[in-house]
Amino acid sequence: MSVRQLRLALQKPIWRATAPLRTCGRGLRALATVAGSAQNHKPSNYGQPLFPSHPHLLKPHELTPGIPADEYECRRRTLMDSLPSDSLVVLVAAPIKYMSGTPEPQSSYKFRQASDFWYLTGFEEPDAAVILEKTSNSRGYRMTLFSSGKDSAKEKWEGARTSFEDVVSIFRADDALPIHVFPARLKSLAGIYSNIYIDSPNASTKRPPRTAKSLLRYLRQPLAPLIAKLRSIKSKREQQVMRAAADISGHAFAKTMRFTQPGTSESAIAAHFEYLCSLSGSQRLAYVPVVASGPNALIIHYTSNNQVIQDGELILVDAGCEYNGYASDITRTYPASGSFTSAQHDLYTAVLTAQKALIGQCTETASFTLHELHRRSCDFLRVELNQLGFRLHAGEVERVLYPHFLSHPIGIDLHESSNFDRGELLKAGMVITIEPGIYVPPLPQFPKNFHNMGIRIEDEVLVGKEHPMILSVAAPKEVADVEGACQGLLGLQPL
């Protein structure tokens, strides 16, 4: 198939729960009952996709695609059970971010919910907050969710919002209150509870929303490290969503390899990858992609993507989509001409050999930390490079040829590592990246035939008890598979 053919193919009252809410493991009867009357293309009456309005995206028992309501309930209960008595948990939704400071109407970026807030609630609307109070009842806590509620005038411009009644019946809140009463409610509860756990407002926002400002005076104990411990171990449902995200990205990699030709711009490759992910249901890319051809691959975080690919060059692509709330992160390096040169093949094989050995050690029984895996990656790469004729001095691998860390946890966030201890032993259920790389600058101490080559190979790995699982297996990685994808020999489906 030619490139041309490939392209062508290619407002209601406040509501309270009046009956005990279901606990972990029970079905979501309220949502299933409402879902019974779902019709195709029925206008949404909610502030996010739910089964009644989007049966093509969710199943009846799911609160967000792939994740049932029971799982959100279990997350909250696990968190609250871990806290001392007399505890209060407070989170706020992410602020809306605008593309410019012009007067109304402003143009906003596509909204993405705050990760911890979404992890505990599944609620995807802005202008929201949640308060969890630890109690002695059978549920173990009381949940109050604050939101905008219904506003027909505002919804005409911005779309539907979830009613307070539905916040109770679908999202399992005990109370549903307007967001404007959140500061007063927090103030009244702050004098009652001695253990208050709060996420601090987003420091990157110049003007934090009123709900975030109201938290500043109550900052006592950080909440993020506690939620990070829960998020570090992925449930079976989360693993399935992450595998789906990795599959979307992996297939996009294979087709993008076929799309690439000398003379193609790096930006076109980035756009093509994003297009393929969007066609498969991805809501957004997980990060700005790196498409680095030739010597640009020596820049670890190269995102300019403004060069034209030359014949004979290698292309390093670091990209991944976000799908149903979970990120993917994959890097592949492949030849623009469709076949590796002898030198490219040798250096690529060296990195691949090290990467595969490291993946094999991503098990709980191996008892490694990320720090220990990184040290081993330096040792593996040093051995491989010496076999290729490098005469390495002490520290040259770490300082010059391989300056980045081997791994990071991944999940709802691309880098779930701000509250992760690299000295912690790996446990089954963790998902991490394994991404060794070699970047050879044109310096006389390194063999000339490898100058200006940058090669990184990155996979997402689910840590197992005794055997790891590569989630990003759909992205071609073996030399024969990479060349086959580039040459259109893998039997890829037309776009």
N, C-alpha and C positions, 0 to 999 in steps of 0.2 A: 504494500500500500504506500502510495506516495504521501509526502507531507501535505500536499493540497487535499488529497482524498481524506487523510486523517482529520484535517481541520474541518472539512465539510461534514464528516460523519459525526466528526466531533460536536339620688342619694337616699339610702334606707336607714332605719334606726339601728342603734347599737344592738348587737346580738350576743347572747350568752348560751353556752351549752346547757341543756336542761337534763341531760342524762349522762351517766358515766361514759367516758370515751374508751374505745378499744385499746388494748395493750399490744405489745409485740406479738407477732405471729397471727393476729386475727385479720379478717378481711375488711376491706373498706366499703361497708354497705351503703353509706351515704352517697359516695361517688358512683358506685355501681347502679344505684337506683336512678340517679339523675341521668346516667349514661344510657339508660334503656330507651330514651326518646331521641337519641342522637340521630341527626340527619346529615347527609352530605351537604357541604357548603352552608350549613346553618351558621348565621352570624354569631360570633363569639360573644358570650356574656361575661367573660372572665378576663383578667389582666394577663393571662398567659395561656398557652395551649393546655387543655385538659381533654379527657376522653370525649365528653359530650360534644365539643366543638371541633376536635381534631382526632377522630378515631383512626386516622391514617398514621398518626405519630405515637399514640399511646394506647395501651391496653386498659381494660376497665379498672384494674386494681392499681394502676400506676399513677403516681402523683406528678412525677416528671418522667420523660421517656426513659424506660429501662429500670427505673427505681420506684418500687411500690411505697405507698404511704406508710406501711408498717415499718419499713426500714428507717424512715425519718423519725418515727416514734421511738424506735430502738436507739438511734443515735442520741436523742435527747435524754432518754432514760439512763443510758450508759454514762453520759456526761454528768447528770445530776446525781446519780448514785455514787460517783467518784468524789463528790464534794462534801465538805462537812455540813452538818446541820446548820440552819440559820444562814443559808446561802442564797444569793440572788445573781442571776446571769442576765446580762444586757448586751444586745447586739443591734446595730442599725444597718439599714440597706445602703448600698453604694449610692453616691450622688450621681446625678446626671451631669455629664461632661459636655461642654459646648465647643464647637469648632472655632468660634470667633466670639468677640465681645460686642458684637453689633446689637443695636436695640431689637426688641421683639419684632417679628418672631425670630428667635435664634435657631440656628441649625445645630443639632446635637449629634454626637457620635452615637453609634449603635450601643444601646445600654447593655451592660454586663453586670449581673448581681455580685455583691460582695461574697467571696467564696465561703467564709465561715457562716455567714447569715444563710446562704443558700444550702449549705451542708446540713444545717439543723432544721430548716423550715421547708425548703423546696419552693419558697415564695419568691417570685421573680419580678415583682413590681418595685419601682423606686418609691421614695417617700414612705418608708416603712421602718418599723422597729419591732423587736420582740423582747419580752421580759419573761424569764423563767424563774419561778419561786420554788425552792425546795420545800416540800410539805411531807406530812406523815400519812397522806391518803394512799390508796392502793396504787395510784399512778406514780406517786413519788414526787410530783411537781405540779405546778399550775402554770399555764401558758397564756400570756396575753399578747396578741398580735395587733399592732397599730398599723393602719394603712389609710389610703385616701378614701376608700369607699366609692360609691357610685356618685357621679357628677355628670349629668347629661351634657351640659355645656362644654365641659372640658373634654369629655370623651369624644365629642364631635371632631376635635382636633387631634387628639392623642390616642384614641382607641379605648376599648372597654377597660373597666377596672372591676375587680372582684368585690361583690357586696359583702357586708359584714356577716350576713347570714351564711354565705358560702365560705367565708373564712373559717367559721366555726365548723360547718358540716364537712368541708373538704380538707381543710388544713389542720383540723383537730385542735383548734384553739379553744381554751375555756372561755376567754373573753375576746371580743373584737371591738376595738375602739378607734376613733379617728386619730390620725397622726398628730393633730394639733394639741391633744391632751397628753401626749407622751411626756413632755418635760415636767408637767405637774404630777403625773403619776409616779415618775421616777423619783422626784423630790420627796413625795410622801413615803415611798417604800425605802428610800435610802436611810431614813431614820429608824427603821425597824430591823433591818438586816445588818449583821456585823461583818459578813463575808460577801463582798460585792465583787463580781468578776465582770470586767468590761473590756471590750476591744477598743483601743484608742482610735480616734478619727484618722482618716487617710491623710498622711502628711503631704502627699503630692497635690492635694486639692488646695488651690489658693484661698477659696472661700468655702469652708466646710458648711454643709447644710445645718439648719437650725437644730435638727435632731442630734447631729454630731457635736455641735458646740455645747449642747446641754450635758454631754457626758464628761466634759473636761473636769468639772468640779468634783466628780464622783470617782475619778480614777483611783483605784485602791489595789486591785490584784489583776494582772494581765490574764486574759482569757485565751488568747491565741495559742500559747504553748500547750494548754490542756486539750484544745480541739485538734491540734497538730498530732498528738499521740493517737487520737481516734482515727484521724484521716490517714495515718501512715500505713495501716493495715486495711487493704481493700477487700470488701465483701465480694461474694460470688457475683452479685449483680453489678457491682462496680467493675469487676474484672471483665465482665461481658461487654459493658459499654466501652471500656478502654480498648478491648480487642477490636470492637467495631470501629472505633476512631482510628486505630492503627491500620486496620484493613483498608479504610478509605484512603488514608495517606499512602500506604504501601502500593496500592493499585495506581494511585496518581503518580507515584514515582516511576513505576514501570512504563506508563503511557507517556510520561514526560521525557523519559530517556528516548523513546521512539520519536517524539516530536522534535527533539533537539537536532540541529544541523549546524555546521560551520556557517557563520554569517547571521545566525539568530542572536538576538540581543538577550542579555541576562534578564532584563525586565520582562520580555515576552515569555521566558521560561517560568518566571515567578507567577505571572498572570495565568499561564496555562495550568500550572499546578493548582492555583486557587480555584480556577474555573472547574477543574475536574472534581475537586473536593466539594464544591458547592452543588454540582450536579448530583453527587451521592448523598446529599443531605446535611453536610457540614454547615454549621451556623456561622463560622468565622475561622480564620487561621488562628492558631494558638500563639503566634508571634510573627514578627516581620521576617520573612524568609531570607536566607543567605543563598545567593546564586553567584558563586565565585569561580570565574573561569581563569585558567592560567595562573599567573602570579598573584591574582587577587585572593586565591585560596590561602595565602600566607597570612591574611588578615582574618583573625578568628571570628570576629563579629562584623564581617563585611556585609552591609545591607544597602549600599548605594545601587547595586544591580544596574549599572549604566554603561557597561562595556559590551562590545560585540565579540562573540565567541570565534576564535580562530581555529583553523584546521590543525589537528595534532595536539590540541590542548586537553587537559583534564578539566572537568567541571565538578566542583564541590557544591552540592545542594543540601542545605540544612533547613528542613521545613516540616510542618505538621499542622493538621487541622484540629479544631476543637469541635467535638461532637457530643451533643446532649450533656454539656456541662463538664466534659473531661478532655484534657489536652492529649495530643500525641506529639512525639518528638523523634524524628528520624534524620539521619545524615547518610547520603550516598555520594560516592565519587565515581564518575564514569567518563569514558573518552568521547570527545566530540565527534571523532571520525567513525565511531562504532567499534573500534578495536584498540586494545591497549598496545602501546609500543613495548619493546622488551624491557626498557627501564621502568616504564609505568607499571607494567605487570609485576616486576620484581618488588617494587616499593609497595604496591597495593597488596600483594600477597603477604608481605611482612606485617602490615597493619592488620590484615584480616586474620592471620594466624594468631597474633596476640589477642585480638578481640574475641575470637572463638574460645581461646583458652580461658579468658577472664569470665566469659558468660558461664562456662562450665562450673565456675566456683561460686556462683550466685545461689547458694543454698544455705538453709539454716544449719544443717549438719556440718558444713564447712567452717562455720564460726569465724567469718571474716567481718571486719568493719569496712566502711568505705575508704577510710585512710589506708588500711592494709591492702585493699584491692588496688588502690592507686599506686602504692609503692611497688606492688607486683607488676602493674602495667608498665612502669618505668623499666623494671628489670627485663620483662619480656621484650620490649621494644629495643632495648640496648643490645640484647642477644641477636635479634633479627637484623638490626642495622650493621652490627659488626660482621655478620655473614655476607652483607652486601658490599663490604669494603670500606665502611666508615671506620675511622680511627678516632674513637670518641674519648675526650678527656672528661674528668670528673665533673658532673653537673651539667654537661652539654645537652643531654636529653631533656632534663627538667627545665633548664633556663632558656634554651634556644629552640630545640626541635619539637618539643612537646610541652608548651607552657601552660596548658589548662588542666583542670582536674578531670579525672576519669568519669565521674558519675554524679548524678543528683536524683533525688526522689521526684516523681511526677505523679500527677493525679488531676484534681480539679484545677490546680495551678500548674503551669509549666515547670516551675521550680518550687516544689514543696519542701524547701530546704532552709528557710529562714529560721525555723524553730526545730530543725533536725540536727541531731548530734552525729557528726561523721565518725565519732568514736564508738557509736552504738553498734552492737552486733546485728547483722541482717536477720530478719525474721520472715517466715513464710507469710505470704500475703502482701509484702511490700512490692512496689513497682519502682524500678530504678532504670536509669539509662546506663549503658556501657558504651563509651565513645572515645577510644584511643585515637590519636592522630599523629601524623608526622608532617612538619612544614619545613622544607629545606630552603633556606635563604641562599643567595648566590655568593657564598663565602668560600675562600680557597681551601679551607680545611675539610670541606665536604666534597664527595665525588661530583664532578661537573655534570654528569649525565642525569643527576637527580635535582639540579638547581631549579628553583622556582616551582617545584612540585609541592602541592598541599593535598594531603589525603586524610580524610576522617571517615570512619565507619561507625555509625551509631544505631543501636537498637534499644527498644524498650523491653525490659526483662522482668517478668513476674517471678519473684523469689519463691522457691518451693522448699519443702522439707528436705528432700533429697535430689530433686531434679528441677532445674529452672525451666521456664517457658518463655520463648521469645514471642512477644505480642506483635511485633512489627515484621513478622515472617513474610508478609506479602510483598515487601520491597525487595527486588533482586539484589543479591549480595555476592554470591559466588561469581568468579570471573566469567565462566561460561554463561551464567544467567544474565549478568550485566551486559555482556556483549550481545547476547540473544535479544534482550529487550531493546537495546540501541538499534539493532538491525531488523527488528520486527519479526523475530523468529520464535516468540513465546506464545503465539496464538492469542494475543490480546483481543478482547472484544472491541469492535469499533465504537467510537464515541457517539 
